[in-house]
Amino acid sequence: MPRFCLPCGPQAAKSHFDDDFGLKPQISKRADSSPDDKDISKPTTGEYAGEAAKEFLNVLQEVADSIPLPGLGHAVKLATKLIAACEDSHATLERAQELKRRIKTLVTLLVDELKGKKKEEIEQKLKRDIEALEQDLIYIQKKLDEIASQQAFLVIFFQSINKDKVEKCVRRLDNAVERFNLSREISHANLLDSLEKQITNFYSMQQQTLDLLRTDMSKVLAILYDRRETDSLSSGHRARATMPANSDIFHGRDPLVDELAHILTEPREKDQKRARVCLLGPGGMGKTSTALAVMAHPLTLKSFPERNQVWVPCVKAKSASLLLDTLYLSLGTTRNSGNTLQDILFEIRSSSEPLILLLDNFETPWNITDSRSETEGILLELDKMPHITLFITMRSSIPPCDGKQWRSFEIEAVDRDAARQIYVDICPTAHNDNKIPTLLQALGHMPLAITLMARQAKITGLGAGQLLEEYERLGTSMLGQSGLGAKRSLDVCISLSVDSQPMKECPEAYELLAGLAMLPVGTTYDVLTKWWMRDFHNPMNALQILAETSLVQRRESHFFVLPVIRSYILTPSRCPETVRTAMIKSACNFLLQNNSSPGHPSFLEHAKALSAEEGNLQAILVDINAPHPDVIKAYLVLAKHQLSTRVRLAVIEHVVNLARQMEDQALLGDVLTCYGKIFLKFNRYNDAVEQFTLAREIFLSVSNEKEAALCLLDMVETYTLSISFSVMEALQLVRNAQSVFEKLEDTQGTALCLYHLGFIRGQSGERTEGIAILTQARENLLDPLNRALCTYALMLVYYWDGNIDASFESATTAVREFKQLGQYYYLSDSMQFKGQLLFFQGNYPDALRTLFQALEACKSYGSPLCIGQTLETMGRTWVKMGKVADGKGAYEEAMVYYSSTAPVHEDGLMRCKFLSRQAEDSSVVPTVEEEYGLAAMYRDFRLQYETLDIY
């Protein structure tokens, strides 16, 4: 668009705002002179032509000045002077006329090519060529000046020498023409005339546009800022911009609003500056609505009545000059000295009453890096005013300037209750929809996203579950509107930050944003630079940009991307494939480098690293659909890690699907073995046996007898935990495995068979033999985890044998060993059993303390059976201590967990129901079925019902 400056304010003559390019050339229509007609004779045809040529050169100069290309206006001005010099002083030189024609041709072509173009549409090479053209024209001017300085007779006498000088000028100009390589050239006068007319017409249209804008500038500015104050303007008095109305649906911000209102109105000493508050955060979090609520707070209104509150919407202030215009209008400034900033400051100083300025969406002018220093200067000038309170909202995590004068607050998502209230206020029919919490969690409890989703629910009648499915399929694009409401689109909201100038100036920032978007739980700077973005040249600078635009959040040491921004960025068209590939590669590398077995010196360190990044690693896995051995091996590391910490099915199921697409049968066998062990930890014994059986068949098919034998022992462990335990079947499996290990001369495999054999013997009633075999196995085993498992087995067999002291000693050892190995499944089980032993010893306070520790460990691992058993024993302990209500509460909670393992552990449900009745009435007698269940779990009941055939 053309470059122009517009007046601002009544009868103003000078601009209070700039254009999008940040340049300030002016086009002013030339005033026609009006001498007396009687002193002017009728011009000749030649005079008309000469005057027309001069007028065209003037037009050419005006249009060149409006083109946003530094140096072009000066070059055309030089060319105009040279043309005049050739015409006036050197008409006798034939080549001078040619030089004049060529100069005019070149600048005419240049101006025609560039007229109306924007700054970003002009190539960098052309900018450099213009600089070279300036130097060429300066050279030509110098040569012509040398000729012009000669006396007339010398010009004639040395005509040949002067002609050579002009010839050199022509050749230099020819080189300039070739350098520009313009899209067309002028070979005859008609075409030159045509271009002159085009440029003249362009200039005329430009002037007409300027005249129209000048006709009623107040209306244009009123439209620009969505304010119509024509009456005020015409009378010479301008009202201040008042606060817009806030939404009626506003929840979850009361504590923040109260705090901000107190800070903005806190007492101050004489001449002490008033508060400078900055409310930061990403788009869609409700910064503006929160700020408006602060302005409407009773405390704020008491200190700043409505007449002393000024609304300064900065969303369209895309330069420092436009920011000044916005302030000028919002403050109702009438003074027009030609210096907008001084006019604003004069307006503020004209009253000593306290004034609060709410500069909303201040990121718009601040993110224009070319004019940031000017914007900062404006803020600093406002900051000097002691009776002014500044309140800024902006999409950023960093306050403007150096941040010293600001008390900044970073707004976060609303809580679950407030999020639900917003949703239900908009869509009341969804009041009883139990899927709402899941939907709101997916939206990250962001107010704008909730608002748009609730409107979708109201319009479509879809439930939260259906909307969640659509959101997972379509992403943020479903949360938008068309037409006049498009500005409320979530995509538009996010794109304002993504497409901001700081992001455009740092391409690495977008790559880093895409990478972080693939990490849903976030990560630390150390892990980011060591693993995820190790090839980044300057990650610190990229993070700085992302913080400035509030696209990345930081909570303590973790950097993360909000859920809705993640959804926006991870849309396939927006997430670079190179970033996805690099992140998958980094994830595999991370897993393989943090792979060690329990007992290894680095195991706990590796386990900690894996736990910290587990959510990120799992999220990246779901994007992988093409099987690859390295990927499967890497994610098998994650699945095995979950065996030690907290079992999951999502990872192993995806890995199984990938492995089944490959020809590597040995790898598939490893995956299925891990799958079976995870089923075992979930107490899904039949599923576990099925996977162990499949894995064993695969290992046999590839002649891997050792792994096939280990699968037999995995099946033995499963059988010993099952209610339908067959001693003979289990013993046969152990013998089969033992024969294989003996044939392979595998001493550790043989020792492992002894462990299983000893446990089966002890479990089936042969306590003494079982203890002896387990003791021998523990001495033979070198693997720390298997040794700890022997200790755990001894704890149980000693208990079954009635040796409580020996069982307690083994339990204490097992707890210590499993803690050192980071094996939380067995740790929680051992702690629970230790608490039970303390209960049997009558040490109820210590029992309760130990059981609370065990419960925490059980919940950390996520074993429903272990949690249920711990709660059940806690219930018995509470009752023994006389706290019946607490005991019954523990039984009820235990039944919830037992229900999730039914029908395998229905005996747990049965026990809790009986114990709950017995807590109320100690005379209650169990049924025969209940007797079996109680005796199987508790020694005191076993002794009471010793005639029962229990172990």
Secondary structure, DSSP 8 states (H G I E B T S, - for coil): ------B-STT--SBS---TT---------------GGG-----HHHHHHHHHHHHHHHHHHHHHHSS-TTHHHHHHHHHHHHHHHHHH-TT-HHHHHHHHHHHHHHHHHHHHHTT--GGGS-HHHHHHHHHHHHHHHHHHHHHHHHHTS-HHHHHHTHHHHHHHHHHHHHHHHHHHHHHT-S----SHHHHHHHHHHHHHHHHHHHHHHHHHHHTHHHHHHHHTT---HHHHHTT-----------S---S-HHHHHHHHHHHT----TT----EEEEE--TTS-HHHHHHHHHTSHHHHHHS-GGGEEEEE-TT--SHHHHHHHHHHHTT----SS-HHHHHHHHHHT--S-EEEEEETTHHHHT-GGGHHHHHHHHHHHHT-TTEEEEEEESSSS-STTSTT-EEEE-----HHHHHHHHHHH-GGGTT-TTHHHHHHHTTT-HHHHHHHHHHHHHH---HHHHHHHHHHHGGGGS---GGGGGG-HHHHHHHHHTSHHHHT-HHHHHHHHHHHT-TT-EEHHHIIIIITTT-S-HHHHHHHHHHTTSSEEETTEEE--HHHHHHHTSTTTS-HHHHHHHHHHHHHHHHHT---TTSTTHHHHHHHHHHHHHHHHHHHTT--S--HHHHHHHHHHHHHHHHS---SHHHHHHHHHHTTSS-HHHHHHHHHHHHHHHHHTT-HHHHHHHHHHHHHHHHHTT-HHHHHHHHHHHHHHHHHSTT--HHHHHHHHHHHHHHHHHTT-HHHHHHHHHHHHHHHHHTT-HHHHHHHHHHHHHH--SHHHHHHHHHHHHHHHHHTT-HHHHHHHHHHHHHHHHHHT-HHHHHHHHHHHHHHHHHTT-HHHHHHHHHHHHHHHHHHT-HHHHHHHHHHHHHHHHHTT-HHHHHHHHHHHHHHHHHHTTTTHHHHHHHHHHHHHHH-TT----HHHHHHHHHH-HHHHHHTTTS---
